[in-house]
């Protein structure tokens, strides 16, 4: 499972150039946005200098919890890349 499921990035390419650097950063709330397709308000976070749009969650705490539960180490193991 990818740690990036159910979200989109402001600059996914930047994240992919050094995922370990970004996955070690603290997730910080930036603001809320509105997704008209899902008809929900969703949180946008900063991970270093990259924005994460968690557009499948309308609750800040749930989005953070889901991020922290993600298998970040699994995606960094060389045999899985």
N, C-alpha and C positions, 0 to 999 in steps of 0.2 A: 504494500500500500504506500502511496506517495504522501509525503507530508504536505503536499500542495493541493490536495483534492478539495473540491468545493470552494475554490477561491480563484482570483486572478491577480496578477502582479502589475504594478505600474511599469516595471522594467525586469521582466523575467530573464532576459539575457544577462543582465548584470548579476542577478542571483545565481544563474547557472555557471558563470565564470569562476565563482568561488563559493559554492554552497556551504562548505564547512564554516567559513567566515560568518556568513549570515545566520546560519542555524545556531551559532554560539551567541548571537546578539539577543538582547532583551526585547521582547515584543512590547511596543508602546502604542497606546491608543492615540490616534490622530484626530479623527472626526467621524461623523456619520454621513452616509449618502443614501439616496433613494434608488431602488431598482424597480422601474415601472413594469418590467416583465413579470417579476415575482410579487409586485405590489407590497414591498417591505422596505423599511429602513435598515441599513446594515452598517457595521463598523468597518472603518479603515484603520489599519495599524501601520506603524513604521517598524521595520526590521533593519536597523542601521539607517541607510539612506534609500531603502527600497520600500514602496508601499504595497501592502497586502490588502486586497479588497475581499473581505469575507462575506460575499454577497448571498450566502445560503444561511446566514445566521442573523437574526435581528437583535440578539442580545449580546452585549459586550462580554459578559462573564462566560457565557456558553462558548462563544467564539474563541476566547483565550484558552479555556479548558480543552477544547478540541485540538487547538494548536499544540498544547503541551502534551497531549496524549499521543500525538502522531509519532510514528516510528522513524525519527530523524536519523538515527544511526544506521538503520537498515539501508537507506538510500545512499549512504556514503561508503559502504563496504565495496572494495574494488571488484569482487567477484559478481556483484549485482549490477554494476554499471555497464 
